[in-house]
Amino acid sequence: MVQAERASNEARLLAEAAARTASEEAKQRAAEAEQERKRTAAVQEQAKRDAQAAQEQAKKLQEAANEEKKKATAAQEAANKSKKVAEEQVKVANSAKEEAERKLKEGIQPVVTPTPAEVSAAKRKVQYREDLFHFAVAGVAGGGKSSLINAFRGLPMARYASPNAEYPYVWYDIPGAGTLKIPDWQYFNAQGLYVFDCIIVLFDNRFTMTDIAILTNCKRFKIPTYIVRSKADQHIRNIMKDMGYDSDDDESEDQKKKLYQAARQQFIQQTRQSVRENLENANMPDQRVYIVSNEPMLGVMKEKRPKKVIDEIELLNDLIGEAQTRRARRDAEAATAVKEK
């Protein structure tokens, strides 16, 4: 019986030892499992962080790529715009070159605008006064300017006040183009014609580029102009001679008058047609030409009615009307300026 009890105790002890061993092994396996779980969780967390970092890096790279693409697109657009501007500038430059070459070929010269100092100097030179109306008689040398204003004193510019106080006008005899070492296109500025109130463009034989240049610049400065052909009596006599007239021949007065009328009409028609064609060729609007002679003009100025007048009376009336109109406008502007003060 003692032996059986001993065996029972040993069995119990062995069972307890086995239980303890199993319990310890279970604890150890549980601890190892927990450690494995934690390690796995750590690995997963790291993988998650790495994936997130990779995603953020990829996003940054994509944004950088998009920005570079945007910059490249902007650069291309800027380059295209610069190219277009450059092409336009080249086009404008070529057009300007062609225009300059065309003008040079056609004899059209550059526009030169006088400075305020030059305007003041020109006014001092001609003794310009605001209370007077200033007529300038300009044109090619030999056109009869001195005869038209009744004097030429050999001065650089002669100034003649009207002897009639009722007409506050001053006449200026401008040196003729061709007598000065000045190109035709510089004649207007060189003579300070931009300060005058009205300009008479006088010619004798033919309408020249100098006359066109004067008219063109007068239009630019809004100065009224009158085209006048002088020495009509001489030209008519020359045409009569071409028609066979001889002063020594014993012709009737009636025949002489008929020949004179025919020559007069021919001269008037030729003059008007010539001026019209010259203005048209210069791309300028048509403008009346006044045909005059010295002796009839002197007669008109003395309030007579000469027999052989052509446009002398109309010219004088139109000049006086021009002066009165501009003077009235000037007085009105002055009165308005005073009121505004």
Order of alpha helices (4+ residues) and beta strands (2+ residues): alpha-alpha-beta-alpha-beta-beta-alpha-beta-alpha-beta-alpha-alpha-beta-alpha-alpha
